Every structure is written in C-alpha cells, then in structure tokens.
Amino acid sequence: MSTQPQTDVPAAYPEGAARSPLPFFSRLLTEVIRTGRLTVIDATGRVHPFGPGDSGPDVTVRLCDPLLPLRILLRPSLALGEAYMDGTISIEKGTLRDLLHLCTSNLEALDQHPIGALRGELDRLLRRLQQDNRLARARANIAHHYDLSGALYDLFLDRDRQYSCAYFQTGAESLEDAQEKKKHHIMAKLLLEPGMRVLDVGSGWGGLALEMAQTAGADVTGLTLSQEQLAVATERAVTAGLSSRVRFVMRDYREDQGTYDRIVSVGMFEHVGVAHYRTYFDTLRQRLNPEGIALVHAIGRADPPGSTDPWLRKYIFPGGYCPALSEVLAAVERSGLWVTDIEILRLHYAETLRHWFERFQANRDRAKAIYDERFCRMWEFYLAACEAAFRNGPMMVFQLQLARRRDAVPLTRDYITDWERRDVRAEDVAP
C-alpha cells in the first residue's frame, strides 16, 4: 500500500456525514482531535471530518472494516497499527508520517480523555508483568527483534549498523557522520585511555566496541543475547585485526563476573524492565573498579512512569520499556553509585528515525523480497510511529554517567569537549 496521496477529499460531504455508525468513536475523535484535520471515510462510504484544520496535517483515511472503529475505540494504537499492517485502513490524503504526526500531536488530549486515562491506568497496573525479563525470557525477547535477517538492517542503518540514537550537533549531518559523533561523544564521557578494560553491555553488531579499541586503544568485552549480532560482531573483530583486544560473548549482564575500568551500555537498558533496575545498577557497581566510570545511553520519557505502547510491545519490542528518569534515579540511588552527569537528547532520535524511515522506503522492494508486504508495513509503521513520538510525544534519550567515586571525573564538563576535539585533531593528522 502506498503512503502517498491517492485521491482528493470529496468537495462536499454526503448527507448524514456527521452521524457515525459508532457514536462513541465519533465522539472520541471530536473531543481529541484539537489540531490538524482528520477525515474518516467509513466502510459505508460516508465521510466524517474531525479537527479544526487550521494547523497541523490534513489527512484522510478510509476504514475498510466496519468493526475497525470499535477496535480503535478500545485499543487505539494497537488497532491502528494492525489495521495498517493488514490493509484495513488506507491513507487517501497525506502520508503515513502525516497520519502519525496528527495522532501524536493530539496524544495529550487522548491521554486526558476518560477512556485514555482508564486504559493508561490498566496498562500501568500490568507493566511489571509485561516487563518480565528474567534470563530465559530476556533471551527470547532479544531474539524476537535482533535475530532478524542482517540484510534487513543493512537497508536502513548506517554502514556501521549503529541501531541507536545518533548525535546531531547541527542537524545537517549525514546519518553516518551523526553516528560517528555519537560514538565519540560517548567515548569522551568515558575518558577512555589506552589499555583500559571496558565492558560493553548490549554490544549490538560491535561498532562501538571496535571504535573504542581502534580509536582509544581499549580492551573491550562485548555482551549480547543475539546469536545474529554475536556472529557478525566476532567476524568484524577478526577482519579488523582487533580480535586480541575485542571479544564478544553470548552472556547476560547478570552472568558476567569481571571487573572493568569502564562500562558502557547503549540501547540496552530499555530491555531491562522496572523490576530489574536495582539488579542492573547493583551489577554495574559490582563490575566497576573503584575509580571507574559507566555510561548508560537509553530511551526515556519526560513524563511520569507509564507503560509501553501495546502495538510496539506486541510486534517490535516484547518486554521493552522506556522509563521516566524518576524510576531510573531511584534505583541508582539505592545502588550507591554517583550520578556524575546527565544529558538529555531531545530531537536527536527523531532525526535518526527520519533517516531510517527514508532509507527503508528507498529500499522497500528489497525488504519485501526478504520478508513480505505485511512485514514491510509493520516496519515502516514502527519507524514512522517512533519518529512521531519523539517529535510530539514525551520520548527522549538520556545519557547517564555514573561512578563509584565523586571525583572520578573532572569538576566541569569541559573535558568532554576537550576529548572530542583532541580526537578530531588526531583524525585530521592521521595518515
């Protein structure tokens, strides 16, 4: 299904257009669409406009299933995502990104609506069960997403396969440049020096670990629960001639017994689960040398504790959760670690996801050859929905620097910029 405009909105609405076959659904949209315009063509062909239309996207959708309004009323995001995957909703004016931008722009009104408030409270009550990431389940949850075909990820990630928020200093960088800046920004906060022993918790396809060994001369152990990522990362270390300084192992963070000068975790904390936060930070403290530094880079939320979107939880990240800082810092405090720096990256992930979505769309036919049409719809909905959440919702990325000693890092943050500039100069003069 194309997400490009296919037909124009009818110039005149048929008689009775204001009456919906499901009055509660119509009433809900009337109350929550406060910006932009959403025009709904129901299964009988009747047209129902919602929203002031004075600002924001102007989108028209056709509902091909007469029961879809009821499903959306009961579980909006889950029903909308599944309808897009199944083709029971078509976008007749605007694009998928326009539709999701419109939805997330009005998300606050939906959350405040009695139906949304009740649904949110039920999800919060169930969230510990939804985030049960005991060892066996954690492995299964990781495999669900990260053991997909590596060829899929090559279609939309940068050449280093960095599958986390990039770092845009100006916003004009290419995806490759922004991902390189992200790695160097993290290394600067770790104050890496040659010979340091580093633990990379959730090492992905190995890009950061290899960069730390090559650029800073570190000795790195990478932990992963993905067989696919383990094989690729290990091969990359051999090809780069770094296998003596970088090793990747299939191991949960709770199973590691080493001690390290530095610990880094990028894009993994979202898979820990609230019930395991105390264990996670206690483990970091136990694995960290007394003078050591740790850096946790993760997606969080700027609003109070909540739950994972049900569509995202079902189809993309089972067991995943992006926490409020209040939940994270409470666990850090109990662990006895010092919070030595916090940085909030607000729109960086929105820009990253925009790049990913555009690259995926450019390679959509190749993705369909690997999987099928329904998978492609699922994946583009995932990327577009996440971008919209970072642009209009409460989602953000935090970088949390931790240490066992209060004097583990310099008094001011100047050292971060100094390290990055020193590293850039070293690259400039490299042969």
Buried (B, 14 or more C-beta within 10 A) or exposed (E): BEBEBEEEBBEEBEEEBEEBBBEEBBBBBBBBBBBBBBBBBBBEEBBBBBBEBEEBBBBBBBBBBEEBBBBBBEBBBBBBBBBBBBEBBBBBBBBBBBBBBBBBBBBBBBBEBEBBEEBBEEBEEEBEEBBBBEEEBBBEBBBBBBBBEBEBBBBBBBEBBBBBBBBBEEEEBEBBBBBBBBBBBBBBBBBBEEEBBBBBBBBBBBBBBBBBBBBBEBBBBBBBBBBBBBBBBBBBBEEBEBBEBBBBBEBBBEEBEEBBBBBBBBBBBBBBBBBBBBBBBBBBBEBBBEEBBBBBBBBBBEEEBBBBBBBBBEBBBBBBBBBBBEBBBBBBEEBEBBEBBEBEBEBBBBBBBBBBBBBBBEBBEBBBEBBEEEBBBBBBBBBBBBBBBBBBBBBBBBBBBBBBBEEBBEEEBEBBEEBBEEBEEEEEEEE
